[in-house]
Amino acid sequence: MTEQIPSNMLAVRLSGTGFENLSIDRVPVPDVGPNQILCRVEASSVCSSNLKLISQGSSHSLINGWDMSRYPLTLGEEASLTVVRVGESLHHQYREGQRVAIQPAVDLPPINHRERYTNHAEGMTKAAVGYTLGGMLAEYFLVPEEVIEGRCLLPLPVDDLPHFAVSLAEPIACAHRSQEQHVHLLKDSPVAPRVPHLGLLRGGTTVIIGAGTIGRMHAELALRFGPKNLIVSAKGDTARRKVTGSLAAKARRHGVNLHVIDPQLLSESVFRISKSGADDVIVAVGSRSVQQEAFHLLNRGGVVNLFGGLPRGHHLLELDSLDIHYRETRVVGSSGGDPWDMRNTLDLLASNRFDAGNYVYGIGGLEHTIEILERMTRERMNGRAIVYPHAGVTEFRTVDYWSGELEREFLGRAGT
C-alpha cells in the first residue's frame, strides 16, 4: 500500500558554525527525481562526528565552499530507512516498502549542486551523507544519485532487523574495515612459502586500547578471528564492568581468554599474559601519548592500528625505524567503511553474530537531537543515542540495553 507522504517534515539543520546555528526546522519533503529514491527514516543514530561539523561549519573539509547560510545542511549519517517513493528509472532495482541502509561516505565526486562548491567541485573525489548530500536526522531522506551510483544504498539481508541495529551498522562497519587492514604473513615451516592472513591473528594476542563505544565494538568484532587472548584496556571501574558484562560470556563461547585491564597495568599485563607481546594492537582513543606507547606492546611482526584520530597540529608520532626493520612492525589505519564493510556488518547483525543492543545509550525523538548533541559535549556517552523520528517521544531516556523486542514494544506504544 502506498504511504501517504506529507508535504512537510522535521529536519535537524545546520546553517553555520556553532550550536546557535543548529535548529530543528519544518521543511518541504523533497520531490523525487527519476534517478532518486525517497525513504522514511525509521531510526537514526546521533554520531559525535556531528560535533566536529558543528564546530567547524564551512571550514570542514567535506563542505568545500558550500554556503551553509543559504543552503543549510541536514545532519545525520546513520539510519534505518524504508523506501516510500522510487524514481521512474529505478523501478527495476528498488520497490516501495523495501528496507535499506546507507553507507554515508561516497567515493564519488558530487553530481548534484556542483555550482555550490568551490570551483564547481573540481578536484573533489568524495561526498558524504549528513553533509552536502543531505542527512538522515529527519523524518524523510532523499537518496541522491551519488549514493546510488556509488553503490552505497544497501538492501537489508532480512526484513526483521531492528531499526536501531541498522542505524548502528555504520560505526560497526568502520571498525570492520579497520580490522581488515591487518595483515600477517604466516609460514607452516622454515621452507614453506609465506601466506598472507587478512585480519587479526588467530590464536594470537589482540589488545584493544579504549573501551568507549568504538573500542567495545572493536572488542566484540575481534572475537570473530579467534585470538587466544583478548586484552581490553578500560579506564574506570564502570567501563571495565561494561566490557566484562557484555563480552565475557561470548568470549568463553569463542574460546577466547578475555582480560579487562586498567590502563596503568596494561604493559605489564600484556607481556605477562602473552609472554612475548601483542600480535595486534588497536588504539581506539585519540591520544598521542597512548598511540606512541602502543608500539612498545608489540610482538615481532605485530600490527598496530591507529584507529583513534588525532587533532591536526598534535598528530605527529616518533617511529622507531629499527623496529620496522628488524622486528617487522607494521602500522595501519583507516577512515570510515565502504559498501563491502556495511554489507558484511548487516550480515553479522542479521545472523546475531554481533549484538548491537550493547551499544545503545539512550532513546528519544528527533526533537531531542540538539539536547543529545549538547549533552555529548558535557559528558562521555558510552554508547549511541537513537532517535525515532515518527515515534512522538516526549522525553529522552537512557537505557542499559536495547533489543528488537524492546524496540517493537516501544514503537507499538508510540503507534508508529
N, C-alpha and C positions, 0 to 999 in steps of 0.2 A: 504494500500500500504506500503510495507516495506521501511523504511527510509534508505537512503544511509549514512552509518556511515563512517566518515573519519578515517584515520589511526592514526591521531594525534589530540590533543586537548590542550586548555589552561587550566591551573590549578594554583590556589594560594597555594604555598607550603612553609612550614617552615622546615628548616634544622638545627636549633639550637636556642639558646636564643637570643632575641633581634631582632629589625627591620632589622638589617644588614643581618639576615639570612632568611628574608622573600622575596619571589620572585614570579613572575608570569612566569611560565615555559611552554614550549611546550613539552608535554609528550605523549607517546602512549595511545590510547584509550584501556582500559583493555579488555582482552579476557573474554568471558563469560563461566563459568563452568556449569556443569549440574544442580547445585543447586543454581545458581546465576541469577541475572537479571541486564541488562544494561538499564539505564534510561538517557534520555536527561534532563538536568537541564534547566527549563524554567525561573525560577527566584529564587534568593537566598537572604535571609536577612542577613545583616552583624551584628553579635551579639558582645557585649562588652566582652563576655567570651573569644573571640579570643585574647584580650589584655592580659588576665591572662596567657593563654598558651604561647603567645609570650614572656612575661616577665619571665616565669618560665622555659620554654623549657623542657628538660628531667627530671627536678625535679618535674614536675606536677604529681599529684597523679595517673592520668589515663595512664601515659606513662609507668611506671614500667620497666625501664631498656632499653626500645626501643631506639636504636641508630639512632637518627634523622639525623645525618650527613650521614649515609649510606642509610637510608630509610626515606626520607623526608615525612612529614605529609601533606596531602591536607586538608586545613581548610574548615569549613562551616558545620553547623548542622541544618540549617533552609532553606527549599527549597520546590518548587513545581516541580514535576517530571512527565515525560511521559515515559512509558515503550517502549523501542525500540528493545530489544532482550530478549528472555526468554530462560533460560536453559532448556534442554530437559526433566528434571524431574519435571518441574513446569508448563508445558503447560496446565495442567488441572486446575491451580489456577489463572494464570495471562495471559494476552494477550497483544500483541503489540498494541500501541495506547491508552492503559488504563492509566488514570491519577491517581497518587498515591502521598502519603505523607509519611514522615518518622518520627517516634518517635526516636530521636537520642540516648537517654540513654537506653542501652540494658542490662537488668538484667540477663545476661548470661556470663559465662567466655569466653574468646577468643577461637575460633575454628581454625582460620587461623593464620599462622605465630607464633605459640606458642614459637618456638625457639628464637624469637627476644625479648622475655620478660625475666625478671629475673626469674630464676628457672622454665623456661618453663611455665610461667603463673600460677604456682602452688599457690593456695590460692586466685586468682583473682575471683571475683564474678560478675564483671561488665565490660562492654566495651562500647565504645561510637563512634558514627559517628562524624566526624570532628576532631577526634583524631587518634587512631591507626586503626580504621575501614575505614579510608578514609573519605573524606569530599565532600561537595556539592558546594563549591566555585570553580566550574569547569564547563566545557561545558557538560561533561557526568559523571555519577556516577555509579559505580558498586555496586549493592546491595549484600552484602555478606551473607553467611549462618547465621551468628549471628543475623542479622536483621530479616531474615525470620523466623528462629526458635523461636526468641523472640517475634514474632507476632507484630513486630514494623513497618512493611510495610503495610500501610493502604490505601485501595482504597477510592477514594473520594465519598461522598454521592450523588453528582451531578456533571455532566461533565463541567458545565459552571462557576465553582468557579474561580474568578480571581486568577492569579498566585501569585500576591503579598499577597493576603489574605491567601492562603495556606502556603506561606513561613512564615507568621506571626503566624500560628497556634501553633507552639511550645512554644513561650513565653506566649501566652494566656493560653495554657494548663498548664503551670507551675502555673499560678495564679489560674486556675480552681482547680487543685489538692489542692493547699494551702487552699482555702476556704472550701473545703470538709473535712479538718481536724477539723473544728469547730464542736463541739457537745454541744447542750443544752438539759438539762433534764427538761421536762415540765410536769406540773400536772394540770388537769382540776379542781381539788378541793383538800382540805387537805386530804381527804380519798382516792383519786384516785391514781392509780399507776403512777410511773414516766415513761414518754415516751421519748425516745431519738429523738432529731431532728438534722439531719445532715445539716451542713452549717450555714450561718449567721441567726440570729434570726429574723423571720418575725415579723413586727410590732415594732421592737426594734430600737436601735440607733447603727449604724455602723460608725466607724471612720477609714479613710484611711490616714496614715501619709506619705506624699511624693507624689508629682504629676509629677514625671518623667514618662517615658514610661510605666513601670510596675505598678506604682501607679495608673495611669489613667486607665490601663487595669483592675486593681482590682476594681476601682470605677464603671466602666461600668458593670463588671460581678456581682457586689454586687446588682445591681438593680433586678437581677433575683429572689432574695429572698424576695423582698418587705419590706425592713426596713421602719419604719416610717420616720426616719431621716438618711440621708447620709451626713456625715461631712468629707470634704476633706481638709487636711492641705497642703497648697501650698505656697511655698516661692517665692515672687516676683509677681508683677502685671501681667507680661506676662504669667506666669504659671497659675495664677488664671483665667485670661481671657480664656486661652486654655481649662481648665476644664469646665468652665461655658459654653463656646461656643459649646463644643462638647456634653455635657451631660444634660444641663438644660431642654431642650425640652423633651428628653427621660425620665428624672426623673419625669417630670409632667405627662407624659402618664402613668407611672407606679404608680402614686400616692405617690411618694417619695419626701420628703422635702430635697432639695439639698442645702447645706451650704458650701461655699468655703471660708476657713478661713486662715488668716495669722498665721504662727506657734506661734508667740508671744501671740496670743489671744486664742490659742487652748483650754487650760484647762478651762478658764473661759467660753468659748463658749459652750463646751461640757456639762457642768453642767447647764448652763442657758437654753440650748435647750432641753436637755433630762430630766432635773430635778433630776436625780439620778445617772448619769454616763453612760458610753457606755457599750453596751452588747457585742460588737465585736470591737476590735482594730487590724488593720493590719498595721504593721510598714514596709513600703516599701522603707526604706532608711537604709544604712549601717552605722549607728551612734550609738555608745554605749550609749551616754547620752540620745539620743532620745528614744532608746529602754527601758532604765531604767525608764524614765519619763512616758512611756506609761502605766505602771502598775497603776499609780495614776489616770488614766482616767476611770477605770472600775467600773461598777455597780456590785452589788453582783451577783455571778455566771457568771461574764463576762469572755470572752476569749480574750487573747492577742496572736497575731500571729507574731512571729519574722521572717518575710519573708526576710528582707534585711540581707545579710551575713556580718559578721564582720571579719576583718583580724585576723589570729591566733596571739596570744600574746596580743590582745586587745579585747578579746571576752567574758570575764567573767562579769557577772552581779550579783548584790545583789538581793536575792529573799526573800521577807517577808513571812516566814512560817505561820505567824498568818493570813495573807490574804488567803493563801491556805486553812488553817484550818477552820477559822470562816466565811470567805466571799466566799469560794468555787471558788476562782480564778483558771482559767485553762490557761496553757501555751502550745502553739502548734507551729509547724514549719514544713517545708517540703523543699525538694531539688529536683526540676525538676518534670515533669509529668510522666505518664506512658501511655501505649496504650489506656486505657479507657479514660483518660483525653483528649488525642489527638483526639480520635474518637468523643467524645462529643463536643469538640471545633469545629471540622469540621462541625458537625450538626448545631451548633449555627451560624456559618458563612453561611452555605447553606440556613438557614431559615431567614437570615437577622436579627437575634436577637443580633448580635454583629457587629459593624461597624469598620472593620479593617482599613478603609481609614483614620481614625483619628490618626493613629499611624505611618504614613509614613513621614519621614523627608526629604528624597530625593531619586532620582533615578539615575542610571548610568549603566555602563557596567562592566564586570569582570575586565577590565583593570584599573578601578578606585578603586579597593578594597584596595590597600595599601594606597592610598590617603585618603580614607574614614577612615581607621583604624588610620592613623596618625592624622587625624582631630579629631577623637574621644578622643585622648589623650590630645588635646589642648582645646576643648570646649565641652560643655554639649549639646548633641543631644537629644532633647525631642521627640524621635521617632526613627524608624529604617530606615536605608538606604537599598534600594532594588536594586540589580544588576540583569540585564538581560543578561546572557552570550552570547546569539545569536543575540542580537539586533543591534550590531555595533554602540553603542552610542559614540559620540565624546567627551562629557563632562558630568561631574556630576552636577546635578542641584537640588536645594531644592524645595520642594512643600509645600503648606499649607494643601493640602488634596489630596487624590488619590482615584480612583474608578475603577471599572471594565470597565466602558465606556472609561475613560481616558487611561487606560492601553491598551485597544483594539485599540484606535486611535494611541497611541504611537507605539505599535508593528506593526500596519498596515503601518505606515510611514516608520518603520525600515525594513519592508519587511520580518519579521520573522513569 
